[in-house]
């Protein structure tokens, strides 16, 4: 059985809230002033992308992910030290939301960033 925490499952909110999101060290962040941040993540070249297909199909070595001001704020809090619960609490306080509203927004957003390869989740033992 895997120790991974599924951010979409209702059954293990406690485990998910104790997890610590951390940035992918291979991701590069470029600030867009106070409006947001653009993240760049290296991607592997697909094996099927060989000449002459590669001449017609544009390929970029990096995936570009744009974050707005709210996304930038969450991204900055994902330092590997704060837990998901602490990030949710900060988001709740900053935007005057209930804990459950903030939890839904933040965990959904974190899940998207994980799927895009810019975040990873670190799960520490309680002991």
Short mmCIF file of the C-alpha atoms (twelve columns), coordinates in Angstrom:
data_MODEL
# 
_entry.id   MODEL 
# 
loop_
_atom_site.group_PDB 
_atom_site.id 
_atom_site.type_symbol 
_atom_site.label_atom_id 
_atom_site.label_alt_id 
_atom_site.label_comp_id 
_atom_site.label_asym_id 
_atom_site.label_seq_id 
_atom_site.Cartn_x 
_atom_site.Cartn_y 
_atom_site.Cartn_z 
_atom_site.pdbx_PDB_model_num 
ATOM 1   C CA . UNK A 1   0.000   0.000  0.000   1 
ATOM 2   C CA . UNK A 2   1.302   3.474  -0.863  1 
ATOM 3   C CA . UNK A 3   1.942   6.221  1.689   1 
ATOM 4   C CA . UNK A 4   1.043   8.888  -0.876  1 
ATOM 5   C CA . UNK A 5   -1.716  11.279 0.054   1 
ATOM 6   C CA . UNK A 6   -4.426  11.825 -2.544  1 
ATOM 7   C CA . UNK A 7   -5.440  15.478 -2.240  1 
ATOM 8   C CA . UNK A 8   -8.824  14.656 -3.729  1 
ATOM 9   C CA . UNK A 9   -9.877  11.947 -1.274  1 
ATOM 10  C CA . UNK A 10  -12.155 12.951 1.575   1 
ATOM 11  C CA . UNK A 11  -11.045 10.026 3.773   1 
ATOM 12  C CA . UNK A 12  -7.593  11.287 4.749   1 
ATOM 13  C CA . UNK A 13  -7.847  15.041 5.347   1 
ATOM 14  C CA . UNK A 14  -5.627  14.723 8.430   1 
ATOM 15  C CA . UNK A 15  -2.767  13.164 6.496   1 
ATOM 16  C CA . UNK A 16  -3.159  15.643 3.678   1 
ATOM 17  C CA . UNK A 17  -3.199  18.632 6.024   1 
ATOM 18  C CA . UNK A 18  0.050   17.446 7.685   1 
ATOM 19  C CA . UNK A 19  1.814   17.115 4.313   1 
ATOM 20  C CA . UNK A 20  4.340   19.749 3.285   1 
ATOM 21  C CA . UNK A 21  4.223   21.016 -0.299  1 
ATOM 22  C CA . UNK A 22  7.651   21.834 -1.684  1 
ATOM 23  C CA . UNK A 23  8.726   23.386 -4.948  1 
ATOM 24  C CA . UNK A 24  10.311  21.294 -7.677  1 
ATOM 25  C CA . UNK A 25  13.975  22.330 -7.630  1 
ATOM 26  C CA . UNK A 26  14.094  21.899 -11.402 1 
ATOM 27  C CA . UNK A 27  11.352  24.512 -11.834 1 
ATOM 28  C CA . UNK A 28  12.411  28.051 -12.654 1 
ATOM 29  C CA . UNK A 29  10.303  31.003 -11.502 1 
ATOM 30  C CA . UNK A 30  10.200  34.415 -13.199 1 
ATOM 31  C CA . UNK A 31  8.387   37.165 -11.287 1 
ATOM 32  C CA . UNK A 32  5.935   39.312 -13.261 1 
ATOM 33  C CA . UNK A 33  6.024   42.290 -10.932 1 
ATOM 34  C CA . UNK A 34  3.312   42.100 -8.287  1 
ATOM 35  C CA . UNK A 35  0.817   40.539 -10.693 1 
ATOM 36  C CA . UNK A 36  2.062   36.973 -10.715 1 
ATOM 37  C CA . UNK A 37  4.820   34.578 -11.599 1 
ATOM 38  C CA . UNK A 38  5.620   32.358 -14.565 1 
ATOM 39  C CA . UNK A 39  7.017   28.927 -13.788 1 
ATOM 40  C CA . UNK A 40  9.096   26.922 -16.227 1 
ATOM 41  C CA . UNK A 41  9.526   23.163 -15.855 1 
ATOM 42  C CA . UNK A 42  11.811  21.072 -18.029 1 
ATOM 43  C CA . UNK A 43  10.109  18.317 -19.941 1 
ATOM 44  C CA . UNK A 44  11.417  15.233 -21.627 1 
ATOM 45  C CA . UNK A 45  11.512  15.080 -25.358 1 
ATOM 46  C CA . UNK A 46  8.919   12.549 -26.529 1 
ATOM 47  C CA . UNK A 47  10.599  9.542  -28.198 1 
ATOM 48  C CA . UNK A 48  8.285   9.792  -31.199 1 
ATOM 49  C CA . UNK A 49  9.433   13.368 -31.943 1 
ATOM 50  C CA . UNK A 50  12.096  12.602 -34.541 1 
ATOM 51  C CA . UNK A 51  12.648  14.041 -37.995 1 
ATOM 52  C CA . UNK A 52  10.594  14.604 -40.108 1 
ATOM 53  C CA . UNK A 53  7.827   14.815 -37.449 1 
ATOM 54  C CA . UNK A 54  9.949   17.211 -35.373 1 
ATOM 55  C CA . UNK A 55  10.093  19.610 -38.304 1 
ATOM 56  C CA . UNK A 56  6.313   20.041 -38.271 1 
ATOM 57  C CA . UNK A 57  5.541   19.692 -34.545 1 
ATOM 58  C CA . UNK A 58  6.879   22.539 -32.434 1 
ATOM 59  C CA . UNK A 59  8.664   21.349 -29.299 1 
ATOM 60  C CA . UNK A 60  9.654   23.387 -26.275 1 
ATOM 61  C CA . UNK A 61  12.128  21.993 -23.748 1 
ATOM 62  C CA . UNK A 62  10.192  23.735 -20.966 1 
ATOM 63  C CA . UNK A 63  6.536   23.844 -20.006 1 
ATOM 64  C CA . UNK A 64  5.326   27.339 -19.094 1 
ATOM 65  C CA . UNK A 65  2.822   27.775 -16.251 1 
ATOM 66  C CA . UNK A 66  1.467   31.234 -15.470 1 
ATOM 67  C CA . UNK A 67  0.247   31.999 -11.950 1 
ATOM 68  C CA . UNK A 68  -1.836  35.013 -11.017 1 
ATOM 69  C CA . UNK A 69  -1.327  37.001 -7.800  1 
ATOM 70  C CA . UNK A 70  -3.223  34.433 -5.675  1 
ATOM 71  C CA . UNK A 71  -1.314  31.545 -7.229  1 
ATOM 72  C CA . UNK A 72  1.945   33.400 -6.653  1 
ATOM 73  C CA . UNK A 73  1.048   33.798 -2.993  1 
ATOM 74  C CA . UNK A 74  0.347   30.075 -2.563  1 
ATOM 75  C CA . UNK A 75  3.502   29.187 -4.549  1 
ATOM 76  C CA . UNK A 76  5.628   31.318 -2.217  1 
ATOM 77  C CA . UNK A 77  4.209   29.554 0.840   1 
ATOM 78  C CA . UNK A 78  5.142   26.134 -0.595  1 
ATOM 79  C CA . UNK A 79  8.635   26.188 0.849   1 
ATOM 80  C CA . UNK A 80  8.719   22.649 2.239   1 
ATOM 81  C CA . UNK A 81  8.466   23.955 5.799   1 
ATOM 82  C CA . UNK A 82  4.791   24.909 6.019   1 
ATOM 83  C CA . UNK A 83  2.145   22.205 6.102   1 
ATOM 84  C CA . UNK A 84  -0.916  22.281 3.888   1 
ATOM 85  C CA . UNK A 85  -2.946  23.185 6.988   1 
ATOM 86  C CA . UNK A 86  -0.706  26.178 7.710   1 
ATOM 87  C CA . UNK A 87  -1.018  27.350 4.107   1 
ATOM 88  C CA . UNK A 88  -4.801  26.958 4.283   1 
ATOM 89  C CA . UNK A 89  -4.855  28.982 7.531   1 
ATOM 90  C CA . UNK A 90  -2.782  31.770 5.978   1 
ATOM 91  C CA . UNK A 91  -4.990  31.826 2.889   1 
ATOM 92  C CA . UNK A 92  -8.109  31.867 5.074   1 
ATOM 93  C CA . UNK A 93  -6.838  34.809 7.114   1 
ATOM 94  C CA . UNK A 94  -5.623  36.786 4.071   1 
ATOM 95  C CA . UNK A 95  -8.899  36.434 2.174   1 
ATOM 96  C CA . UNK A 96  -11.467 36.289 4.999   1 
ATOM 97  C CA . UNK A 97  -12.700 32.794 4.213   1 
ATOM 98  C CA . UNK A 98  -13.835 29.949 6.403   1 
ATOM 99  C CA . UNK A 99  -11.350 27.146 6.906   1 
ATOM 100 C CA . UNK A 100 -13.397 24.815 4.684   1 
ATOM 101 C CA . UNK A 101 -13.637 27.373 1.854   1 
ATOM 102 C CA . UNK A 102 -9.899  27.974 2.004   1 
ATOM 103 C CA . UNK A 103 -9.172  24.239 2.219   1 
ATOM 104 C CA . UNK A 104 -11.180 23.573 -0.937  1 
ATOM 105 C CA . UNK A 105 -9.471  26.384 -2.849  1 
ATOM 106 C CA . UNK A 106 -5.927  25.667 -1.695  1 
ATOM 107 C CA . UNK A 107 -5.982  21.869 -1.979  1 
ATOM 108 C CA . UNK A 108 -7.506  22.047 -5.458  1 
ATOM 109 C CA . UNK A 109 -4.838  24.521 -6.508  1 
ATOM 110 C CA . UNK A 110 -2.018  22.464 -4.980  1 
ATOM 111 C CA . UNK A 111 -3.280  19.393 -6.808  1 
ATOM 112 C CA . UNK A 112 -3.089  21.243 -10.139 1 
ATOM 113 C CA . UNK A 113 0.455   22.424 -9.413  1 
ATOM 114 C CA . UNK A 114 1.473   18.865 -8.509  1 
ATOM 115 C CA . UNK A 115 -0.046  17.524 -11.742 1 
ATOM 116 C CA . UNK A 116 1.896   20.145 -13.703 1 
ATOM 117 C CA . UNK A 117 5.148   19.092 -12.061 1 
ATOM 118 C CA . UNK A 118 6.042   22.263 -10.173 1 
ATOM 119 C CA . UNK A 119 5.258   20.962 -6.678  1 
ATOM 120 C CA . UNK A 120 5.836   17.791 -4.735  1 
ATOM 121 C CA . UNK A 121 4.302   16.695 -1.439  1 
ATOM 122 C CA . UNK A 122 6.528   15.646 1.445   1 
ATOM 123 C CA . UNK A 123 4.900   13.423 4.043   1 
ATOM 124 C CA . UNK A 124 6.671   13.237 7.361   1 
ATOM 125 C CA . UNK A 125 6.089   10.557 9.978   1 
ATOM 126 C CA . UNK A 126 4.208   11.723 13.042  1 
ATOM 127 C CA . UNK A 127 6.814   10.065 15.270  1 
# 
